[in-house]
Amino acid sequence: MSATEISAPFEQAKPMRRPWQRDLAGVLIIGVAAVAGYFLFPDNLALLTRIIAIMLLVLSLDLVTGYCGVATLGHAALFGAGAYAAGIAAVTFGITEPLSMVAIGAIAGAVAGLVSGVVILRGHGLAQLVLSIAVIHLFHEAANKASTYTGGSDGLSGIAPDPVFGLFAFDLWGRTAYVFGIGLLILVFVLLRILVRSPFGTLCRGIRQDPIRVSAMGASVKASLIKMYVISGAVAGVGGALNAVSTQVVGLDSLSFTNSAEALVMLVLGGAGSLYGALVGTIVFMWFEHVVSAANPFHWLTIVGALLIAVVLFAPKGLYGTAVTLMKRFIGSRQ
Amino acid sequence: MQVFFSIGVDALAYGMVLFIISIGLSVTMGLMRVVNLAHGAFAMIGGYIASYAARDLGLPYGFAIILAVIGTIIIAIPLERFLYRRIYGAPELTQVLMTIGITFCVIGLANYVFGPTLKTIPLPAELQGPVNLGFRTIAAHKLFAIGCGVVVALGLWFLIERTSFGVKLRASVDNTAMAASLGVRTRIVYAASFALAVGLAAFGGVIGAELLPVEPYYALRYMVTFLVVVSVGGAGSIPGALIACLLLGAIDTTGRYLVPEYGEFFFYLAVIAIVWVFPRGLLGRAK
C-alpha cells in the first residue's frame, strides 16, 4: 500500500533512531514521571490516578481528532460508556475482578465508539460537530433515565473491586489504584505507538490530509475511520473503567458535554496528532485546574478561555509541537 | 385541546426567540464560514445590559432593548477586529477552540461581575399579564416575542431580497472573490453583517429572557441549541432557520410537556435523525 509514502508532520521530519528505541524512551519517561509523582505527591495519588484516566480519554480523542481529523465535541460518550459498563458489571452482575472490569469497559467503549462513529461520520464540518454534540447529550439523557442500572443523577456507587491479581487490595491512599493506572497507561501507550506507526495508522493520517486522494488510491475512507473510532472507543473505555475502579463511583458528569470539551482543550493544548502531546496537555491542564480552582474557582473558566485563545493564536501546534519545533530550530542553528 | 393550544403557543414563542437569536449565527456562518460558538455569549451580554439598564437604572424597557443592542455591538467590534478576523477560513477545529475560549472568558467575567444569580429584566406593564384573544388568553410577553420574530423574519427578508445591501451580501455569500472583483467591498459587508448578527443576538437575548433566563452559564447552555438550529436549517438560509426553529421548538416544547422525565432526549434524537437525512440542513445548499 502506497499510503505509507504520505509524510507525517511529527514523526518523519528528521532521520530518526530506530522506532522501538523512541518507544522505549517514551515508556521510560512515563515510568520516571510516574515514580516521581508517587514520591513527590503522596497525598495527591487520587488526583494523579484521575489524570491517568483522563489521559487515556485524551489519547483516544487524539486518535480520531489528531490522526484522522474528525472534529468531535462528544468524545466523553466513549469514556462514560466504559465507566458505566465497568461499574454496572461490578454492582449489578458481581464482576469485581479489576482486569475483567477494565476489559468490559474496553468492550463497551468500543461498542459506543462504533455507534457514535457511525453517527458522527455521517456529516462533515458543522453537521459533524452538531452530531457529536447530540450524541453526547443522548448518552447523558439515556444514562440519567436508566437509573435502575446507573443510579441516575445520584451516580453509581458501591463499586468494590477485588484486589489486583488477588494480591494487591485497593487501599485508602490510592496507591494500588495509581500503580494499576500506570500499568494500564504504559500498556495502552505501547500498543498505540505500534498502531500509529502501522500502515493502518499511516493511512489514517493520509485521510486527514487528503481523503479524496486516499479513496482514489483504493482505500475505504469511511471504513478506516470507523475502525479507528472503535479502537479509540476501546482506549477511552479503558480510561473510564480505570476511573470507575479507582474512585469506586461513576457520576453523570463522566458523560457530560463539559468533559468532552475539556478533553478537546487538553488535546489541543498539548498538541493534536502526537501521543506525547496528548499526555503533556492532560497533565498541564489538570494540574493547572487543580491549583487554580482551589485558589479561585470563579476565574478558572476565564483562564481556560484565555489559554485557549492564546494557544490558537500563538501556538497552534500545542505545547509539545511548539517545543519540538523550537528544539529543531535550536539543533539546526548549531549545526 | 387546552394542552394542545398551550403547547402550540409556547412552542411558537420559543421557536421565534430561537429564530431571532440564531438567524444572525446562520448568516455569519453562511457568509464567513465561521463556526461561532460564542454567539450565545453575545445574546447573554445583551440580556445583562438590558437587565442592568431596566432593573438597576430604572430605564424604560424599549430603551433598555436599544441600549442592549448597541452595547453588545460595541463590545463585539474589537472581538471581531482582533480575534475573529484571524480565524476566517481556518479549519473548523481552530474556529471551535477559539470561540469556545471566548465563550469561557465571557462566562467567567459575567460570573465575576454580575454574580452567579439569575438576572431578570422587568417587563413593562403592557407586557405583563394575559391578553384575551376572545377564545383563549395568552401571556402578553409570549405574544410580543412571536410578533418580534415575525417582524425580524420579514425585515431580514426585505433587507436581503430587496435592498442593494442584500444583493451585495448574497453575492459575497455565493462567491466572495468574485464579488470583491466586481467592486463589492466584502470587508464592509462582512463587518456589517457581523454587527447585524450580534445585534440580533442581543435583541433575542432580551426578548427571550423570560423563556431563556439570563445567568452566567447561558452562553454554554444554549450555545448547543443555537448551533443545532443553524445546522438543521442549513447555514445561510433564512427560511431554513425559520423552519428549523419552529420544528425544534415544537419538538422540545412537546417533549417537555408530555414526557418531562426524558429531558432533552427526544430533542437530540430528532436532531440526529434530521441531520442524518439532511447532512447540509433542511434548506442548505451544496458547497
Interface residues (C-beta under 8 A of the other chain):
Chain A: T65 A71 L73 V119 R122 G123 H124 G125 L126 A127 L129 V130 L131 I133 A134 V135 H137 L138 E141 A142 N144 K145 F257 T258 A261 L264 V265 V268 A272 F298 H299 W300 L301 T302 I303 V304 G305 A306 L307 L308 I309 V311 V312 L313 P316
Chain B: M29 V35 L83 R86 I87 E92 L93 T94 V96 L97 M98 I100 G101 I102 T103 F104 C105 V106 I107 G108 L109 N111 Y112 L220 V224 L227 V228 V230 S231 V232 A235 E261 Y262 G263 E264 F265 Y268 L269 V271 I272 V275 W276 P279 R280 G281
